[in-house]
Amino acid sequence: MFRPRRPQLLPAPLRARIEASVRDGVGLSKHEWILPAPVRPHELVALGEAVVEWSRLRVAESRRPYGIDQSALAIACAHPGGAPLASATFGVFRPIELYAEGGIPERVQAFMEELSVETLNESGEPVRFAAALFSWGDVARATLFAGPE
């Protein structure tokens, strides 16, 4: 039976280099914050602001070869060593969305406001918040524009 070949966007060696870079953590920045129990609503608001400020600093330090400047952000929280209590991803975005009205800052704050303080405080343990920011520009610089192997 004849099966048409699906077109591939990238040549196999280049795709392999990109996949290897992602696996190696190129472009990935991580940070965590620990809120002691009991967590209070105003602490979540302040933490949302801290996450946005950290994201802005990380994006400012990321590479942008030929205008490739997209990033992705994810946040999760859990009691240290425990299962996640909540998480959110904010999709792929451009740096301007870290400053735009209705952009990433408002979405991060909405995530923080939707968290149940009662659930966070149920165990009486501190709550660990972790953020991960991924830069496609850093990956592009390490692979697409790095030159031949």
C-alpha positions in Angstrom: 0.0 0.0 0.0 1.3 3.4 -0.9 1.5 5.9 2.0 2.5 9.4 1.2 5.5 10.6 3.1 4.6 13.3 5.7 6.7 16.4 5.1 9.1 17.2 8.0 9.6 20.8 9.0 13.3 20.3 10.0 16.0 18.0 8.7 16.6 15.0 10.9 20.1 16.2 12.2 18.8 19.6 13.1 15.7 18.2 14.8 17.9 15.9 16.8 20.1 18.8 17.9 17.0 20.7 19.0 15.6 17.7 20.9 19.0 17.1 22.6 19.2 20.8 23.6 15.7 20.6 25.2 16.6 17.4 27.0 19.8 19.0 28.3 17.8 21.9 29.7 19.0 24.6 27.4 16.7 27.6 27.8 15.2 26.3 31.0 15.2 28.5 34.1 13.8 27.4 37.4 13.1 29.2 40.7 11.3 28.3 43.9 9.8 30.2 46.8 8.7 28.7 50.1 5.8 30.3 52.0 5.6 29.3 55.7 2.3 28.1 57.1 -0.2 29.6 57.5 -0.2 31.1 54.0 -2.2 34.3 53.8 -3.9 35.8 50.8 -1.7 38.9 50.7 1.4 36.6 50.6 0.0 35.0 47.4 -0.5 38.4 45.8 3.1 39.4 46.7 4.4 36.0 45.4 2.5 36.5 42.1 4.4 39.8 41.7 7.7 38.1 42.6 7.1 35.4 39.9 6.4 38.0 37.3 9.4 40.1 38.2 11.6 36.9 38.1 10.1 36.1 34.7 10.9 39.5 33.4 14.5 39.3 34.6 15.0 35.8 33.0 13.4 36.9 29.7 15.6 40.0 29.6 18.7 37.7 29.9 17.5 35.2 27.3 18.9 35.2 23.7 16.8 36.4 20.8 18.6 35.3 17.6 16.8 36.8 14.5 13.9 37.8 16.7 13.1 34.4 18.1 12.0 35.6 21.5 9.1 33.3 22.5 9.1 31.9 26.1 6.7 29.7 28.1 6.0 29.8 31.8 4.6 27.3 34.3 4.0 27.5 38.0 3.2 24.7 40.5 2.8 24.5 44.2 3.0 21.6 46.7 4.0 20.9 50.3 7.7 20.0 50.2 8.0 16.4 49.2 4.3 16.1 48.5 2.0 15.9 45.5 1.2 19.0 43.6 -1.7 21.1 45.0 -2.1 23.2 41.9 -0.4 24.2 38.7 -0.8 26.4 35.7 0.9 26.9 32.4 0.8 30.2 30.6 1.6 29.0 27.1 4.1 30.5 24.6 4.3 34.2 24.7 6.5 37.1 23.6 8.3 39.4 26.1 5.9 42.2 25.7 3.2 40.1 27.2 5.0 40.3 30.6 4.2 44.1 30.5 0.9 44.2 28.6 -2.5 44.8 30.2 -4.4 41.5 30.3 -1.1 39.7 29.7 1.0 37.3 31.8 1.1 39.3 35.0 -2.7 39.4 35.3 -2.9 35.6 34.4 -0.3 34.8 37.1 -2.2 36.9 39.7 -5.5 35.2 38.7 -3.9 31.8 39.3 -2.7 33.0 42.8 -6.1 34.4 43.7 -7.9 31.2 42.6 -5.8 29.1 45.1 -7.6 27.9 48.1 -5.9 29.2 51.2 -7.7 26.6 53.2 -6.3 23.8 51.1 -2.8 25.3 51.2 -3.0 25.5 55.0 -4.7 22.1 55.6 -1.5 20.3 56.6 0.1 23.1 58.5 3.2 22.7 56.4 5.0 25.3 54.3 4.0 25.5 50.7 6.7 25.4 47.9 6.0 27.3 44.7 8.1 26.5 41.7 8.3 28.4 38.4 9.9 27.2 35.2 10.5 29.5 32.3 11.5 28.1 28.9 13.2 30.3 26.2 12.9 29.2 22.6 15.5 31.9 21.7 18.1 30.2 23.9 17.4 26.8 22.1 17.6 28.5 18.7 20.9 30.0 19.5 22.3 26.7 20.8 21.1 24.7 17.8 19.9 26.6 14.7 22.4 29.3 14.7 25.3 27.5 16.3 26.8 26.5 13.0 27.8 23.0 11.7 28.6 20.3 14.3 
